[in-house]
Amino acid sequence: MKTKPYSPQENQELQRIAEPAVSYGLSQEEDVIWEPIPGVPSTKEELIVRVEEALEDIAAGRVYTSEQVHSMMREKYPFLCK
């Protein structure tokens, strides 16, 4: 099997396609503004705070087993557990 020798220009174009902005049809120069999702950290600092809170909950024993979570899900969303 032969491989096609790509020109330097073709290689550059192929590498740009792998970039997420280009993959979604956005120019690399334009700023992408993400709408915040309620309850989801949108900055690194918020994420760190949430992780620290989670670690404190684990240390204090405020956790659920997977069976408890599945039971709660079956009670709250029975139509998803058929």
C-alpha positions, 0 to 999 in steps of 0.5 A: 500500500502506498501512502500519499506524500502530503505537501507542507501546505496540506499538512498544515491544513490537516493539523488545523482540522484537529483543532476543536474550534475549527472542528466546530466551524469556529475561527480560531481568532474569535472568542467562544463565550460559554453560557454558564450551566447552573450547578456546574463550575465554570472557572478553575477556582469554582471547580477547586472549591467544589472538589474541596467541598466533596473531599470534606463530605467524604471525610465526614462520611456524607456519602452514599453507596451505589445501591443507595443511589440506584434506589433513590433513582428508581424512586424518583425516576421509575420510568428510566429504570424499566 
